[in-house]
Amino acid sequence: MTTIDAETTAAPLEFAVTKNLNAATPARVAEVLENPGFGVVFTDHMVDICWSAKGGWHRPRVQPYGPIPLDPAASVLHYAQEIFEGIKAYRHADGTVHTFRPDRNAARMQASARRLALPELPTEYFIESLRQLVSIDERWVPSGADQSLYLRPFMFAKEAFLGVRAAQKVAYYVIASPAGAYFTGGVKPVRIWLSEDYARAGRGGTGKAKTGGNYASSLLPQAEAYAKGCDQVVFLNENRDVEELGGMNVVFVFKDGRVVTPESDSILEGITRDSLLQLAQDRGYTVEKRPISIDEWREGVASGDIVEVFACGTAAVVTPIGALVGTDFEEPQPLGELALSLREELTDIQYGRREDKHGWLVRLV
């Protein structure tokens, strides 16, 4: 498949394919797909595209999955110039494989790239990179209930230098991993730890970008949450407004028919979240994106104004929040029907079991 680089007016780019001569046996693939887990086993191939300040995007290829050679002075190792995305491929009943709103993931990656001073990968390259990898590794796409192929596009600065500036050489890769059902035995409400000692991101920082550093800074408070018997951690900003969880967005359902999600310049744009909000709006709910303080959250639950709270993201899709835990309190959260109903509708669309009225699906194979 040939694509045109409109950003650099370079010659057409054609993916070269080198097949993995040591690819997993059919028996091994079948064994993995019996119980895929998440992010543990990877497919036979990966996509690799280079970028340089002089040559733009070039040398796109599909090659055997394996270690990436990296100079010890590579900029990413010293200045964390790196971004990534997460997106899934779904096997439909007719055997075809589709992905969900890849244009939105491409746009989010472009926004992350701008913030981290990295080159913006054109949308058509992004989608084609997914298609190239899934085409050669289609046998790794599972067909079990709630299973998928998780795709991880990522980009990092590979130029070898120790000066503090944007790198002039960058690498873009896509790897893939079969993913099992996030919840075994059904969706379960989670306990959330309120972090008041740590911040996920600051005003004007990189909170809106999907970059590894944001997740690295969340690992210590996440460990604190585990120590408190909680599954996830929720962060506040300097105004004590709710930000997001370590890796998911938060949504509040009010008894008057409003569905509210926090909004700020330091919250990552959630594609799953926005899709769920669209489905809620289709049902007649009023959707609001606005700041919501921790006090409004707690008081709303206490008064009965807030009737449901849930988290959402690519991996889990939707997770009801069953308890909010702080240093000196533990408050049960109301459980309603909307979260799981929206989850069912969204996953039905993703797996081709329900009409895709918004044109969100893109066929890969």
Disulfide bonds with the S-S distance in Angstrom:
none
